[in-house]
């Protein structure tokens, strides 16, 4: 390749941050493995397509609509 491939260094930075924050990022993980761990593209695609994924908010306790008013009432 004659130019700079976009995203190579970004992939490493994102993967490192995801591990620090304990985030599941399966596609980023597979791309990282292809770029830095000698995984094959074919194996990465098979793993991504064959995996059972859950919604990104599964298991989280999101209280998006539980803001408290001045008297302690929910709005």
PQR file with spaces between the fields and no chain letter, atoms N, CA, C, O and H, PARSE charges and radii, in Angstrom:
ATOM       1  N    UNK     1       0.844   -1.177    0.000 -0.4000 1.5000
ATOM       2  CA   UNK     1       0.000    0.000    0.000 -0.0000 2.0000
ATOM       3  C    UNK     1       0.890    1.241    0.000  0.5500 1.7000
ATOM       4  O    UNK     1       1.880    1.304    0.729 -0.5500 1.4000
ATOM       5  N    UNK     2       0.537    2.206   -0.806 -0.4000 1.5000
ATOM       6  CA   UNK     2       1.365    3.410   -0.935 -0.0000 2.0000
ATOM       7  C    UNK     2       1.011    4.521    0.037  0.5500 1.7000
ATOM       8  O    UNK     2       1.818    5.425    0.255 -0.5500 1.4000
ATOM       9  H    UNK     2      -0.267    2.155   -1.399  0.4000 1.0000
ATOM      10  N    UNK     3      -0.168    4.476    0.622 -0.4000 1.5000
ATOM      11  CA   UNK     3      -0.598    5.548    1.517 -0.0000 2.0000
ATOM      12  C    UNK     3      -0.806    5.044    2.928  0.5500 1.7000
ATOM      13  O    UNK     3      -0.500    3.897    3.253 -0.5500 1.4000
ATOM      14  H    UNK     3      -0.824    3.741    0.445  0.4000 1.0000
ATOM      15  N    UNK     4      -1.321    5.908    3.740 -0.4000 1.5000
ATOM      16  CA   UNK     4      -1.617    5.555    5.126 -0.0000 2.0000
ATOM      17  C    UNK     4      -3.044    5.013    5.204  0.5500 1.7000
ATOM      18  O    UNK     4      -3.988    5.659    4.748 -0.5500 1.4000
ATOM      19  H    UNK     4      -1.570    6.840    3.476  0.4000 1.0000
ATOM      20  N    UNK     5      -3.191    3.835    5.778 -0.4000 1.5000
ATOM      21  CA   UNK     5      -4.523    3.259    5.962 -0.0000 2.0000
ATOM      22  C    UNK     5      -5.170    3.925    7.164  0.5500 1.7000
ATOM      23  O    UNK     5      -4.623    3.902    8.267 -0.5500 1.4000
ATOM      24  H    UNK     5      -2.425    3.311    6.149  0.4000 1.0000
ATOM      25  N    UNK     6      -6.315    4.507    6.949 -0.4000 1.5000
ATOM      26  CA   UNK     6      -7.009    5.201    8.028 -0.0000 2.0000
ATOM      27  C    UNK     6      -7.555    4.210    9.045  0.5500 1.7000
ATOM      28  O    UNK     6      -8.058    3.149    8.674 -0.5500 1.4000
ATOM      29  H    UNK     6      -6.759    4.525    6.053  0.4000 1.0000
ATOM      30  N    UNK     7      -7.460    4.547   10.306 -0.4000 1.5000
ATOM      31  CA   UNK     7      -8.078    3.753   11.351 -0.0000 2.0000
ATOM      32  C    UNK     7      -7.176    2.751   12.036  0.5500 1.7000
ATOM      33  O    UNK     7      -7.584    2.152   13.031 -0.5500 1.4000
ATOM      34  H    UNK     7      -7.052    5.409   10.607  0.4000 1.0000
ATOM      35  N    UNK     8      -5.971    2.546   11.549 -0.4000 1.5000
ATOM      36  CA   UNK     8      -5.107    1.543   12.170 -0.0000 2.0000
ATOM      37  C    UNK     8      -4.721    1.962   13.585  0.5500 1.7000
ATOM      38  O    UNK     8      -4.897    1.189   14.527 -0.5500 1.4000
ATOM      39  H    UNK     8      -5.639    3.033   10.741  0.4000 1.0000
ATOM      40  N    UNK     9      -4.201    3.164   13.744 -0.4000 1.5000
ATOM      41  CA   UNK     9      -3.826    3.611   15.096 -0.0000 2.0000
ATOM      42  C    UNK     9      -5.063    3.898   15.940  0.5500 1.7000
ATOM      43  O    UNK     9      -5.040    3.722   17.158 -0.5500 1.4000
ATOM      44  H    UNK     9      -4.057    3.792   12.979  0.4000 1.0000
ATOM      45  N    UNK    10      -6.139    4.338   15.300 -0.4000 1.5000
ATOM      46  CA   UNK    10      -7.377    4.596   16.036 -0.0000 2.0000
ATOM      47  C    UNK    10      -7.940    3.311   16.613  0.5500 1.7000
ATOM      48  O    UNK    10      -8.464    3.304   17.727 -0.5500 1.4000
ATOM      49  H    UNK    10      -6.158    4.481   14.310  0.4000 1.0000
ATOM      50  N    UNK    11      -7.835    2.223   15.863 -0.4000 1.5000
ATOM      51  CA   UNK    11      -8.324    0.931   16.351 -0.0000 2.0000
ATOM      52  C    UNK    11      -7.620    0.546   17.640  0.5500 1.7000
ATOM      53  O    UNK    11      -8.265    0.092   18.586 -0.5500 1.4000
ATOM      54  H    UNK    11      -7.409    2.228   14.958  0.4000 1.0000
ATOM      55  N    UNK    12      -6.313    0.720   17.691 -0.4000 1.5000
ATOM      56  CA   UNK    12      -5.556    0.388   18.907 -0.0000 2.0000
ATOM      57  C    UNK    12      -5.984    1.271   20.071  0.5500 1.7000
ATOM      58  O    UNK    12      -6.134    0.787   21.193 -0.5500 1.4000
ATOM      59  H    UNK    12      -5.789    1.088   16.923  0.4000 1.0000
ATOM      60  N    UNK    13      -6.180    2.549   19.816 -0.4000 1.5000
ATOM      61  CA   UNK    13      -6.580    3.480   20.882 -0.0000 2.0000
ATOM      62  C    UNK    13      -7.982    3.163   21.400  0.5500 1.7000
ATOM      63  O    UNK    13      -8.219    3.174   22.608 -0.5500 1.4000
ATOM      64  H    UNK    13      -6.059    2.941   18.904  0.4000 1.0000
ATOM      65  N    UNK    14      -8.901    2.882   20.491 -0.4000 1.5000
ATOM      66  CA   UNK    14     -10.276    2.567   20.893 -0.0000 2.0000
ATOM      67  C    UNK    14     -10.313    1.258   21.660  0.5500 1.7000
ATOM      68  O    UNK    14     -10.996    1.159   22.680 -0.5500 1.4000
ATOM      69  H    UNK    14      -8.709    2.873   19.510  0.4000 1.0000
ATOM      70  N    UNK    15      -9.598    0.263   21.192 -0.4000 1.5000
ATOM      71  CA   UNK    15      -9.576   -1.045   21.871 -0.0000 2.0000
ATOM      72  C    UNK    15      -8.984   -0.913   23.275  0.5500 1.7000
ATOM      73  O    UNK    15      -9.488   -1.521   24.219 -0.5500 1.4000
ATOM      74  H    UNK    15      -9.044    0.344   20.364  0.4000 1.0000
ATOM      75  N    UNK    16      -7.925   -0.129   23.417 -0.4000 1.5000
ATOM      76  CA   UNK    16      -7.307    0.084   24.719 -0.0000 2.0000
ATOM      77  C    UNK    16      -8.285    0.784   25.671  0.5500 1.7000
ATOM      78  O    UNK    16      -8.398    0.404   26.836 -0.5500 1.4000
ATOM      79  H    UNK    16      -7.515    0.365   22.650  0.4000 1.0000
ATOM      80  N    UNK    17      -8.981    1.796   25.178 -0.4000 1.5000
ATOM      81  CA   UNK    17      -9.945    2.525   26.015 -0.0000 2.0000
ATOM      82  C    UNK    17     -11.125    1.629   26.391  0.5500 1.7000
ATOM      83  O    UNK    17     -11.605    1.683   27.524 -0.5500 1.4000
ATOM      84  H    UNK    17      -8.889    2.105   24.231  0.4000 1.0000
ATOM      85  N    UNK    18     -11.590    0.815   25.463 -0.4000 1.5000
ATOM      86  CA   UNK    18     -12.705   -0.097   25.744 -0.0000 2.0000
ATOM      87  C    UNK    18     -12.325   -1.092   26.841  0.5500 1.7000
ATOM      88  O    UNK    18     -13.140   -1.391   27.714 -0.5500 1.4000
ATOM      89  H    UNK    18     -11.200    0.771   24.543  0.4000 1.0000
ATOM      90  N    UNK    19     -11.119   -1.596   26.801 -0.4000 1.5000
ATOM      91  CA   UNK    19     -10.673   -2.524   27.856 -0.0000 2.0000
ATOM      92  C    UNK    19     -10.598   -1.819   29.199  0.5500 1.7000
ATOM      93  O    UNK    19     -10.980   -2.398   30.217 -0.5500 1.4000
ATOM      94  H    UNK    19     -10.458   -1.353   26.092  0.4000 1.0000
ATOM      95  N    UNK    20     -10.116   -0.585   29.225 -0.4000 1.5000
ATOM      96  CA   UNK    20     -10.038    0.169   30.481 -0.0000 2.0000
ATOM      97  C    UNK    20     -11.414    0.423   31.075  0.5500 1.7000
ATOM      98  O    UNK    20     -11.581    0.420   32.295 -0.5500 1.4000
ATOM      99  H    UNK    20      -9.806   -0.115   28.398  0.4000 1.0000
ATOM     100  N    UNK    21     -12.405    0.644   30.207 -0.4000 1.5000
ATOM     101  CA   UNK    21     -13.757    0.942   30.660 -0.0000 2.0000
ATOM     102  C    UNK    21     -14.632   -0.303   30.766  0.5500 1.7000
ATOM     103  O    UNK    21     -15.815   -0.213   31.092 -0.5500 1.4000
ATOM     104  H    UNK    21     -12.269    0.647   29.216  0.4000 1.0000
ATOM     105  N    UNK    22     -14.043   -1.464   30.490 -0.4000 1.5000
ATOM     106  CA   UNK    22     -14.756   -2.738   30.553 -0.0000 2.0000
ATOM     107  C    UNK    22     -15.982   -2.751   29.625  0.5500 1.7000
ATOM     108  O    UNK    22     -17.062   -3.201   30.007 -0.5500 1.4000
ATOM     109  H    UNK    22     -13.082   -1.538   30.226  0.4000 1.0000
ATOM     110  N    UNK    23     -15.788   -2.251   28.410 -0.4000 1.5000
ATOM     111  CA   UNK    23     -16.848   -2.217   27.409 -0.0000 2.0000
ATOM     112  C    UNK    23     -16.699   -3.387   26.450  0.5500 1.7000
ATOM     113  O    UNK    23     -15.586   -3.775   26.097 -0.5500 1.4000
ATOM     114  H    UNK    23     -14.911   -1.885   28.099  0.4000 1.0000
ATOM     115  N    UNK    24     -17.819   -3.940   26.033 -0.4000 1.5000
ATOM     116  CA   UNK    24     -17.799   -4.978   25.016 -0.0000 2.0000
ATOM     117  C    UNK    24     -17.860   -4.308   23.653  0.5500 1.7000
ATOM     118  O    UNK    24     -18.833   -3.620   23.342 -0.5500 1.4000
ATOM     119  H    UNK    24     -18.724   -3.624   26.319  0.4000 1.0000
ATOM     120  N    UNK    25     -16.847   -4.498   22.853 -0.4000 1.5000
ATOM     121  CA   UNK    25     -16.806   -3.947   21.500 -0.0000 2.0000
ATOM     122  C    UNK    25     -16.309   -5.049   20.569  0.5500 1.7000
ATOM     123  O    UNK    25     -15.153   -5.026   20.145 -0.5500 1.4000
ATOM     124  H    UNK    25     -16.057   -5.057   23.105  0.4000 1.0000
ATOM     125  N    UNK    26     -17.173   -6.013   20.248 -0.4000 1.5000
ATOM     126  CA   UNK    26     -16.740   -7.194   19.514 -0.0000 2.0000
ATOM     127  C    UNK    26     -16.182   -6.911   18.126  0.5500 1.7000
ATOM     128  O    UNK    26     -15.239   -7.580   17.706 -0.5500 1.4000
ATOM     129  H    UNK    26     -18.112   -6.032   20.592  0.4000 1.0000
ATOM     130  N    UNK    27     -16.727   -5.954   17.410 -0.4000 1.5000
ATOM     131  CA   UNK    27     -16.198   -5.663   16.073 -0.0000 2.0000
ATOM     132  C    UNK    27     -14.828   -5.018   16.180  0.5500 1.7000
ATOM     133  O    UNK    27     -13.906   -5.384   15.451 -0.5500 1.4000
ATOM     134  H    UNK    27     -17.494   -5.410   17.751  0.4000 1.0000
ATOM     135  N    UNK    28     -14.691   -4.056   17.088 -0.4000 1.5000
ATOM     136  CA   UNK    28     -13.385   -3.433   17.307 -0.0000 2.0000
ATOM     137  C    UNK    28     -12.369   -4.472   17.756  0.5500 1.7000
ATOM     138  O    UNK    28     -11.216   -4.436   17.326 -0.5500 1.4000
ATOM     139  H    UNK    28     -15.440   -3.759   17.680  0.4000 1.0000
ATOM     140  N    UNK    29     -12.781   -5.391   18.611 -0.4000 1.5000
ATOM     141  CA   UNK    29     -11.880   -6.448   19.080 -0.0000 2.0000
ATOM     142  C    UNK    29     -11.385   -7.293   17.915  0.5500 1.7000
ATOM     143  O    UNK    29     -10.195   -7.598   17.827 -0.5500 1.4000
ATOM     144  H    UNK    29     -13.717   -5.420   18.961  0.4000 1.0000
ATOM     145  N    UNK    30     -12.294   -7.672   17.022 -0.4000 1.5000
ATOM     146  CA   UNK    30     -11.902   -8.512   15.881 -0.0000 2.0000
ATOM     147  C    UNK    30     -10.965   -7.761   14.938  0.5500 1.7000
ATOM     148  O    UNK    30      -9.995   -8.329   14.437 -0.5500 1.4000
ATOM     149  H    UNK    30     -13.261   -7.424   17.094  0.4000 1.0000
ATOM     150  N    UNK    31     -11.262   -6.471   14.696 -0.4000 1.5000
ATOM     151  CA   UNK    31     -10.385   -5.678   13.831 -0.0000 2.0000
ATOM     152  C    UNK    31      -9.007   -5.546   14.465  0.5500 1.7000
ATOM     153  O    UNK    31      -7.991   -5.654   13.779 -0.5500 1.4000
ATOM     154  H    UNK    31     -12.051   -6.010   15.103  0.4000 1.0000
ATOM     155  N    UNK    32      -8.973   -5.313   15.770 -0.4000 1.5000
ATOM     156  CA   UNK    32      -7.697   -5.233   16.489 -0.0000 2.0000
ATOM     157  C    UNK    32      -6.908   -6.536   16.343  0.5500 1.7000
ATOM     158  O    UNK    32      -5.699   -6.515   16.108 -0.5500 1.4000
ATOM     159  H    UNK    32      -9.798   -5.225   16.327  0.4000 1.0000
ATOM     160  N    UNK    33      -7.596   -7.658   16.483 -0.4000 1.5000
ATOM     161  CA   UNK    33      -6.932   -8.959   16.362 -0.0000 2.0000
ATOM     162  C    UNK    33      -6.365   -9.170   14.963  0.5500 1.7000
ATOM     163  O    UNK    33      -5.287   -9.745   14.813 -0.5500 1.4000
ATOM     164  H    UNK    33      -8.577   -7.675   16.673  0.4000 1.0000
ATOM     165  N    UNK    34      -7.079   -8.713   13.944 -0.4000 1.5000
ATOM     166  CA   UNK    34      -6.580   -8.837   12.571 -0.0000 2.0000
ATOM     167  C    UNK    34      -5.349   -7.955   12.374  0.5500 1.7000
ATOM     168  O    UNK    34      -4.362   -8.386   11.776 -0.5500 1.4000
ATOM     169  H    UNK    34      -7.955   -8.247   14.066  0.4000 1.0000
ATOM     170  N    UNK    35      -5.407   -6.722   12.877 -0.4000 1.5000
ATOM     171  CA   UNK    35      -4.313   -5.781   12.666 -0.0000 2.0000
ATOM     172  C    UNK    35      -3.071   -6.074   13.501  0.5500 1.7000
ATOM     173  O    UNK    35      -1.947   -5.885   13.038 -0.5500 1.4000
ATOM     174  H    UNK    35      -6.208   -6.373   13.363  0.4000 1.0000
ATOM     175  N    UNK    36      -3.279   -6.536   14.736 -0.4000 1.5000
ATOM     176  CA   UNK    36      -2.154   -6.625   15.667 -0.0000 2.0000
ATOM     177  C    UNK    36      -1.846   -8.019   16.207  0.5500 1.7000
ATOM     178  O    UNK    36      -0.804   -8.217   16.830 -0.5500 1.4000
ATOM     179  H    UNK    36      -4.192   -6.690   15.113  0.4000 1.0000
ATOM     180  N    UNK    37      -2.727   -8.981   15.981 -0.4000 1.5000
ATOM     181  CA   UNK    37      -2.538  -10.303   16.592 -0.0000 2.0000
ATOM     182  C    UNK    37      -2.533  -11.439   15.573  0.5500 1.7000
ATOM     183  O    UNK    37      -2.726  -12.597   15.944 -0.5500 1.4000
ATOM     184  H    UNK    37      -3.574   -8.820   15.474  0.4000 1.0000
ATOM     185  N    UNK    38      -2.320  -11.132   14.317 -0.4000 1.5000
ATOM     186  CA   UNK    38      -2.220  -12.137   13.253 -0.0000 2.0000
ATOM     187  C    UNK    38      -3.473  -12.975   13.049  0.5500 1.7000
ATOM     188  O    UNK    38      -3.383  -14.089   12.534 -0.5500 1.4000
ATOM     189  H    UNK    38      -2.164  -10.191   14.016  0.4000 1.0000
ATOM     190  N    UNK    39      -4.637  -12.470   13.436 -0.4000 1.5000
ATOM     191  CA   UNK    39      -5.888  -13.173   13.140 -0.0000 2.0000
ATOM     192  C    UNK    39      -6.196  -12.977   11.661  0.5500 1.7000
ATOM     193  O    UNK    39      -5.791  -11.979   11.065 -0.5500 1.4000
ATOM     194  H    UNK    39      -4.711  -11.564   13.854  0.4000 1.0000
ATOM     195  N    UNK    40      -6.910  -13.924   11.072 -0.4000 1.5000
ATOM     196  CA   UNK    40      -7.265  -13.791    9.673 -0.0000 2.0000
ATOM     197  C    UNK    40      -8.589  -13.045    9.536  0.5500 1.7000
ATOM     198  O    UNK    40      -9.437  -13.092   10.428 -0.5500 1.4000
ATOM     199  H    UNK    40      -7.239  -14.735   11.556  0.4000 1.0000
ATOM     200  N    UNK    41      -8.750  -12.371    8.433 -0.4000 1.5000
ATOM     201  CA   UNK    41      -9.993  -11.656    8.161 -0.0000 2.0000
ATOM     202  C    UNK    41     -11.153  -12.646    8.101  0.5500 1.7000
ATOM     203  O    UNK    41     -12.243  -12.364    8.601 -0.5500 1.4000
ATOM     204  H    UNK    41      -8.061  -12.332    7.710  0.4000 1.0000
ATOM     205  N    UNK    42     -10.920  -13.792    7.496 -0.4000 1.5000
ATOM     206  CA   UNK    42     -11.960  -14.809    7.376 -0.0000 2.0000
ATOM     207  C    UNK    42     -12.449  -15.267    8.748  0.5500 1.7000
ATOM     208  O    UNK    42     -13.654  -15.401    8.963 -0.5500 1.4000
ATOM     209  H    UNK    42     -10.035  -14.021    7.090  0.4000 1.0000
ATOM     210  N    UNK    43     -11.527  -15.507    9.671 -0.4000 1.5000
ATOM     211  CA   UNK    43     -11.914  -15.912   11.028 -0.0000 2.0000
ATOM     212  C    UNK    43     -12.673  -14.797   11.749  0.5500 1.7000
ATOM     213  O    UNK    43     -13.658  -15.055   12.441 -0.5500 1.4000
ATOM     214  H    UNK    43     -10.549  -15.398    9.496  0.4000 1.0000
ATOM     215  N    UNK    44     -12.211  -13.566   11.585 -0.4000 1.5000
ATOM     216  CA   UNK    44     -12.876  -12.431   12.232 -0.0000 2.0000
ATOM     217  C    UNK    44     -14.309  -12.288   11.727  0.5500 1.7000
ATOM     218  O    UNK    44     -15.228  -12.075   12.517 -0.5500 1.4000
ATOM     219  H    UNK    44     -11.410  -13.356   11.023  0.4000 1.0000
ATOM     220  N    UNK    45     -14.501  -12.403   10.416 -0.4000 1.5000
ATOM     221  CA   UNK    45     -15.850  -12.295    9.855 -0.0000 2.0000
ATOM     222  C    UNK    45     -16.728  -13.432   10.357  0.5500 1.7000
ATOM     223  O    UNK    45     -17.884  -13.209   10.717 -0.5500 1.4000
ATOM     224  H    UNK    45     -13.754  -12.575    9.774  0.4000 1.0000
ATOM     225  N    UNK    46     -16.193  -14.644   10.385 -0.4000 1.5000
ATOM     226  CA   UNK    46     -16.970  -15.790   10.867 -0.0000 2.0000
ATOM     227  C    UNK    46     -17.374  -15.603   12.327  0.5500 1.7000
ATOM     228  O    UNK    46     -18.498  -15.937   12.701 -0.5500 1.4000
ATOM     229  H    UNK    46     -15.254  -14.825   10.093  0.4000 1.0000
ATOM     230  N    UNK    47     -16.484  -15.078   13.149 -0.4000 1.5000
ATOM     231  CA   UNK    47     -16.792  -14.847   14.561 -0.0000 2.0000
ATOM     232  C    UNK    47     -17.859  -13.769   14.723  0.5500 1.7000
ATOM     233  O    UNK    47     -18.770  -13.913   15.539 -0.5500 1.4000
ATOM     234  H    UNK    47     -15.571  -14.806   12.845  0.4000 1.0000
ATOM     235  N    UNK    48     -17.751  -12.699   13.956 -0.4000 1.5000
ATOM     236  CA   UNK    48     -18.729  -11.619   14.052 -0.0000 2.0000
ATOM     237  C    UNK    48     -20.103  -12.097   13.599  0.5500 1.7000
ATOM     238  O    UNK    48     -21.103  -11.831   14.266 -0.5500 1.4000
ATOM     239  H    UNK    48     -17.012  -12.582   13.293  0.4000 1.0000
ATOM     240  N    UNK    49     -20.159  -12.793   12.480 -0.4000 1.5000
ATOM     241  CA   UNK    49     -21.442  -13.236   11.943 -0.0000 2.0000
ATOM     242  C    UNK    49     -22.051  -14.388   12.729  0.5500 1.7000
ATOM     243  O    UNK    49     -23.269  -14.566   12.724 -0.5500 1.4000
ATOM     244  H    UNK    49     -19.347  -13.009   11.938  0.4000 1.0000
ATOM     245  N    UNK    50     -21.213  -15.175   13.405 -0.4000 1.5000
ATOM     246  CA   UNK    50     -21.717  -16.336   14.123 -0.0000 2.0000
ATOM     247  C    UNK    50     -22.012  -16.099   15.586  0.5500 1.7000
ATOM     248  O    UNK    50     -22.534  -16.986   16.262 -0.5500 1.4000
ATOM     249  H    UNK    50     -20.223  -15.031   13.408  0.4000 1.0000
ATOM     250  N    UNK    51     -21.692  -14.930   16.085 -0.4000 1.5000
ATOM     251  CA   UNK    51     -21.872  -14.664   17.512 -0.0000 2.0000
ATOM     252  C    UNK    51     -23.296  -14.234   17.825  0.5500 1.7000
ATOM     253  O    UNK    51     -24.004  -13.697   16.973 -0.5500 1.4000
ATOM     254  H    UNK    51     -21.268  -14.210   15.535  0.4000 1.0000
ATOM     255  N    UNK    52     -23.694  -14.478   19.048 -0.4000 1.5000
ATOM     256  CA   UNK    52     -24.986  -14.013   19.543 -0.0000 2.0000
ATOM     257  C    UNK    52     -24.732  -12.765   20.381  0.5500 1.7000
ATOM     258  O    UNK    52     -24.115  -12.838   21.443 -0.5500 1.4000
ATOM     259  H    UNK    52     -23.119  -14.915   19.740  0.4000 1.0000
ATOM     260  N    UNK    53     -25.197  -11.653   19.909 -0.4000 1.5000
ATOM     261  CA   UNK    53     -24.976  -10.400   20.610 -0.0000 2.0000
ATOM     262  C    UNK    53     -26.250   -9.937   21.285  0.5500 1.7000
ATOM     263  O    UNK    53     -27.358  -10.268   20.861 -0.5500 1.4000
ATOM     264  H    UNK    53     -25.698  -11.594   19.046  0.4000 1.0000
ATOM     265  N    UNK    54     -26.072   -9.171   22.335 -0.4000 1.5000
ATOM     266  CA   UNK    54     -27.207   -8.606   23.049 -0.0000 2.0000
ATOM     267  C    UNK    54     -27.252   -7.106   22.801  0.5500 1.7000
ATOM     268  O    UNK    54     -26.281   -6.520   22.322 -0.5500 1.4000
ATOM     269  H    UNK    54     -25.173   -8.902   22.679  0.4000 1.0000
ATOM     270  N    UNK    55     -28.351   -6.503   23.118 -0.4000 1.5000
ATOM     271  CA   UNK    55     -28.499   -5.068   22.965 -0.0000 2.0000
ATOM     272  C    UNK    55     -27.442   -4.361   23.802  0.5500 1.7000
ATOM     273  O    UNK    55     -27.082   -4.832   24.880 -0.5500 1.4000
ATOM     274  H    UNK    55     -29.139   -6.979   23.507  0.4000 1.0000
ATOM     275  N    UNK    56     -26.946   -3.233   23.307 -0.4000 1.5000
ATOM     276  CA   UNK    56     -25.850   -2.559   24.017 -0.0000 2.0000
ATOM     277  C    UNK    56     -26.227   -2.040   25.390  0.5500 1.7000
ATOM     278  O    UNK    56     -25.345   -1.758   26.201 -0.5500 1.4000
ATOM     279  H    UNK    56     -27.238   -2.850   22.430  0.4000 1.0000
ATOM     280  N    UNK    57     -27.524   -1.905   25.674 -0.4000 1.5000
ATOM     281  CA   UNK    57     -27.946   -1.451   26.994 -0.0000 2.0000
ATOM     282  C    UNK    57     -28.339   -2.609   27.904  0.5500 1.7000
ATOM     283  O    UNK    57     -28.728   -2.382   29.049 -0.5500 1.4000
ATOM     284  H    UNK    57     -28.240   -2.134   25.015  0.4000 1.0000
ATOM     285  N    UNK    58     -28.246   -3.833   27.421 -0.4000 1.5000
ATOM     286  CA   UNK    58     -28.617   -4.998   28.231 -0.0000 2.0000
ATOM     287  C    UNK    58     -27.721   -5.074   29.462  0.5500 1.7000
ATOM     288  O    UNK    58     -26.501   -4.935   29.372 -0.5500 1.4000
ATOM     289  H    UNK    58     -27.930   -4.017   26.490  0.4000 1.0000
ATOM     290  N    UNK    59     -28.343   -5.294   30.601 -0.4000 1.5000
ATOM     291  CA   UNK    59     -27.586   -5.423   31.838 -0.0000 2.0000
ATOM     292  C    UNK    59     -27.220   -4.104   32.496  0.5500 1.7000
ATOM     293  O    UNK    59     -26.648   -4.099   33.585 -0.5500 1.4000
ATOM     294  H    UNK    59     -29.334   -5.407   30.675  0.4000 1.0000
ATOM     295  N    UNK    60     -27.536   -3.003   31.865 -0.4000 1.5000
ATOM     296  CA   UNK    60     -27.221   -1.693   32.436 -0.0000 2.0000
ATOM     297  C    UNK    60     -28.443   -1.168   33.178  0.5500 1.7000
ATOM     298  O    UNK    60     -29.578   -1.511   32.848 -0.5500 1.4000
ATOM     299  H    UNK    60     -28.001   -3.007   30.980  0.4000 1.0000
ATOM     300  N    UNK    61     -28.208   -0.362   34.147 -0.4000 1.5000
ATOM     301  CA   UNK    61     -29.312    0.266   34.882 -0.0000 2.0000
ATOM     302  C    UNK    61     -29.392    1.723   34.470  0.5500 1.7000
ATOM     303  O    UNK    61     -28.804    2.602   35.101 -0.5500 1.4000
ATOM     304  H    UNK    61     -27.286   -0.083   34.415  0.4000 1.0000
ATOM     305  N    UNK    62     -30.119    1.953   33.417 -0.4000 1.5000
ATOM     306  CA   UNK    62     -30.276    3.304   32.904 -0.0000 2.0000
ATOM     307  C    UNK    62     -31.544    3.895   33.481  0.5500 1.7000
ATOM     308  O    UNK    62     -32.619    3.304   33.377 -0.5500 1.4000
ATOM     309  H    UNK    62     -30.597    1.239   32.905  0.4000 1.0000
ATOM     310  N    UNK    63     -31.418    5.056   34.085 -0.4000 1.5000
ATOM     311  CA   UNK    63     -32.572    5.753   34.647 -0.0000 2.0000
ATOM     312  C    UNK    63     -32.739    7.070   33.900  0.5500 1.7000
ATOM     313  O    UNK    63     -32.557    8.155   34.452 -0.5500 1.4000
ATOM     314  H    UNK    63     -30.544    5.536   34.169  0.4000 1.0000
ATOM     315  N    UNK    64     -33.087    6.936   32.644 -0.4000 1.5000
ATOM     316  CA   UNK    64     -33.168    8.113   31.793 -0.0000 2.0000
ATOM     317  C    UNK    64     -34.305    9.046   32.158  0.5500 1.7000
ATOM     318  O    UNK    64     -34.215   10.250   31.916 -0.5500 1.4000
ATOM     319  H    UNK    64     -33.235    6.055   32.195  0.4000 1.0000
ATOM     320  N    UNK    65     -35.377    8.514   32.737 -0.4000 1.5000
ATOM     321  CA   UNK    65     -36.551    9.324   32.993 -0.0000 2.0000
ATOM     322  C    UNK    65     -36.893    9.394   34.477  0.5500 1.7000
ATOM     323  O    UNK    65     -38.065    9.528   34.828 -0.5500 1.4000
ATOM     324  H    UNK    65     -35.449    7.536   32.934  0.4000 1.0000
ATOM     325  N    UNK    66     -35.916    9.309   35.337 -0.4000 1.5000
ATOM     326  CA   UNK    66     -36.190    9.320   36.773 -0.0000 2.0000
ATOM     327  C    UNK    66     -35.604   10.559   37.447  0.5500 1.7000
ATOM     328  O    UNK    66     -35.063   10.477   38.549 -0.5500 1.4000
ATOM     329  H    UNK    66     -34.964    9.201   35.052  0.4000 1.0000
ATOM     330  N    UNK    67     -35.712   11.691   36.786 -0.4000 1.5000
ATOM     331  CA   UNK    67     -35.216   12.925   37.370 -0.0000 2.0000
ATOM     332  C    UNK    67     -36.094   13.325   38.544  0.5500 1.7000
ATOM     333  O    UNK    67     -37.313   13.159   38.499 -0.5500 1.4000
ATOM     334  H    UNK    67     -36.151   11.758   35.890  0.4000 1.0000
ATOM     335  N    UNK    68     -35.482   13.846   39.586 -0.4000 1.5000
ATOM     336  CA   UNK    68     -36.214   14.245   40.780 -0.0000 2.0000
ATOM     337  C    UNK    68     -36.546   15.735   40.723  0.5500 1.7000
ATOM     338  O    UNK    68     -35.709   16.558   40.354 -0.5500 1.4000
ATOM     339  H    UNK    68     -34.491   13.980   39.623  0.4000 1.0000
ATOM     340  N    UNK    69     -37.781   16.063   41.095 -0.4000 1.5000
ATOM     341  CA   UNK    69     -38.198   17.461   41.178 -0.0000 2.0000
ATOM     342  C    UNK    69     -37.745   18.068   42.495  0.5500 1.7000
ATOM     343  O    UNK    69     -37.061   17.412   43.280 -0.5500 1.4000
ATOM     344  H    UNK    69     -38.461   15.395   41.395  0.4000 1.0000
ATOM     345  N    UNK    70     -38.123   19.317   42.742 -0.4000 1.5000
ATOM     346  CA   UNK    70     -37.707   20.017   43.956 -0.0000 2.0000
ATOM     347  C    UNK    70     -38.251   19.359   45.219  0.5500 1.7000
ATOM     348  O    UNK    70     -37.590   19.408   46.256 -0.5500 1.4000
ATOM     349  H    UNK    70     -38.679   19.850   42.104  0.4000 1.0000
ATOM     350  N    UNK    71     -39.418   18.753   45.169 -0.4000 1.5000
ATOM     351  CA   UNK    71     -40.022   18.153   46.352 -0.0000 2.0000
ATOM     352  C    UNK    71     -39.809   16.639   46.387  0.5500 1.7000
ATOM     353  O    UNK    71     -40.498   15.934   47.125 -0.5500 1.4000
ATOM     354  H    UNK    71     -39.954   18.714   44.326  0.4000 1.0000
ATOM     355  N    UNK    72     -38.871   16.142   45.602 -0.4000 1.5000
ATOM     356  CA   UNK    72     -38.585   14.714   45.625 -0.0000 2.0000
ATOM     357  C    UNK    72     -39.516   13.890   44.774  0.5500 1.7000
ATOM     358  O    UNK    72     -39.472   12.660   44.804 -0.5500 1.4000
ATOM     359  H    UNK    72     -38.312   16.714   45.003  0.4000 1.0000
ATOM     360  N    UNK    73     -40.372   14.571   44.002 -0.4000 1.5000
ATOM     361  CA   UNK    73     -41.285   13.832   43.115 -0.0000 2.0000
ATOM     362  C    UNK    73     -40.608   13.593   41.781  0.5500 1.7000
ATOM     363  O    UNK    73     -39.804   14.401   41.316 -0.5500 1.4000
ATOM     364  H    UNK    73     -40.408   15.570   43.977  0.4000 1.0000
ATOM     365  N    UNK    74     -40.945   12.482   41.185 -0.4000 1.5000
ATOM     366  CA   UNK    74     -40.463   12.240   39.826 -0.0000 2.0000
ATOM     367  C    UNK    74     -41.178   13.172   38.873  0.5500 1.7000
ATOM     368  O    UNK    74     -42.379   13.407   39.010 -0.5500 1.4000
ATOM     369  H    UNK    74     -41.598   11.826   41.562  0.4000 1.0000
ATOM     370  N    UNK    75     -40.465   13.690   37.933 -0.4000 1.5000
ATOM     371  CA   UNK    75     -41.062   14.588   36.940 -0.0000 2.0000
ATOM     372  C    UNK    75     -41.722   13.807   35.844  0.5500 1.7000
ATOM     373  O    UNK    75     -42.280   14.394   34.917 -0.5500 1.4000
ATOM     374  H    UNK    75     -39.489   13.498   37.822  0.4000 1.0000
